[in-house]
Amino acid sequence: MRGLLRSGQPRLPWRRLLFAVAGVALLVGLLGIVGGSVDRIALFLGFAPSCLLVYLLPEAPVSQPIAVVGGHLVSALVGVLAVQLLPFSWWSAALAAGVATAAMALLRVIHPPAVATAVVALVIGADWMFLLLPALVAPVLIVGLALGYHRLTGVQYPAPGIVGGGRVERHPREE
């Protein structure tokens, strides 16, 4: 029970935390300005958490450029297909989230906030343009600004050694 209350996350240096907070706030603000043609609430649901990951945990596999852009694109595609094929309800939203998760895992572009992109696409009844704006433009903007931002702050992004080198070990319960 004691382990439930203990965080396994490392303490971040104050300088890195302050830079990340500023980066997230600026980028979410920029997304709000750019996202005039898209419902801003829907825009923020999936992309604000992406900003947090890219700026605060740039070394994480889920924060790498291919995961951010690919995850949102794959999930948007699932969401738009769901709009075309299914009536909107709780079960279709759940199905879209599950299929988006499976698709990201199969394509090795897992980005947890992107699950929201599939559900948002279904909720707002997105059309094929959703794949371009916001599903492609927003993550490319996030990654592009993060590349410059991390270069200025001295953080290596994308993280070295992550692309294509990962191997998933068996879960202890699978043995």
JOPE-V498571 format. One record per residue. N is the residue number from 1. RES is the residue in one small letter. NEAR is the number of other C-alpha atoms within 8 Angstrom. Layout:
BEGIN
N;RES;NEAR  N;RES;NEAR
END
This chain:
BEGIN
1;m;4  2;r;5  3;g;5  4;l;6  5;l;6  6;r;6  7;s;5  8;g;4  9;q;4  10;p;4  11;r;4  12;l;6  13;p;6  14;w;6  15;r;6  16;r;9  17;l;10  18;l;8  19;f;9  20;a;11  21;v;10  22;a;8  23;g;11  24;v;12  25;a;8  26;l;8  27;l;10  28;v;12  29;g;8  30;l;8  31;l;11  32;g;11  33;i;7  34;v;6  35;g;11  36;g;8  37;s;4  38;v;9  39;d;8  40;r;9  41;i;6  42;a;9  43;l;13  44;f;11  45;l;11  46;g;13  47;f;13  48;a;10  49;p;9  50;s;14  51;c;13  52;l;11  53;l;12  54;v;13  55;y;13  56;l;10  57;l;9  58;p;13  59;e;10  60;a;9  61;p;7  62;v;11  63;s;14  64;q;14  65;p;9  66;i;8  67;a;14  68;v;17  69;v;12  70;g;11  71;g;14  72;h;15  73;l;11  74;v;11  75;s;16  76;a;14  77;l;10  78;v;12  79;g;17  80;v;16  81;l;8  82;a;11  83;v;14  84;q;6  85;l;6  86;l;7  87;p;6  88;f;9  89;s;6  90;w;6  91;w;6  92;s;11  93;a;12  94;a;9  95;l;8  96;a;14  97;a;12  98;g;8  99;v;9  100;a;14  101;t;11  102;a;8  103;a;10  104;m;15  105;a;9  106;l;7  107;l;7  108;r;7  109;v;13  110;i;12  111;h;14  112;p;6  113;p;10  114;a;14  115;v;14  116;a;10  117;t;15  118;a;17  119;v;13  120;v;11  121;a;14  122;l;15  123;v;9  124;i;6  125;g;8  126;a;12  127;d;7  128;w;7  129;m;7  130;f;12  131;l;11  132;l;9  133;l;10  134;p;12  135;a;13  136;l;12  137;v;9  138;a;11  139;p;13  140;v;9  141;l;8  142;i;12  143;v;12  144;g;8  145;l;8  146;a;11  147;l;10  148;g;8  149;y;9  150;h;12  151;r;10  152;l;7  153;t;7  154;g;6  155;v;7  156;q;10  157;y;12  158;p;9  159;a;10  160;p;7  161;g;6  162;i;8  163;v;6  164;g;5  165;g;6  166;g;6  167;r;4  168;v;4  169;e;4  170;r;6  171;h;6  172;p;5  173;r;4  174;e;5  175;e;5
END
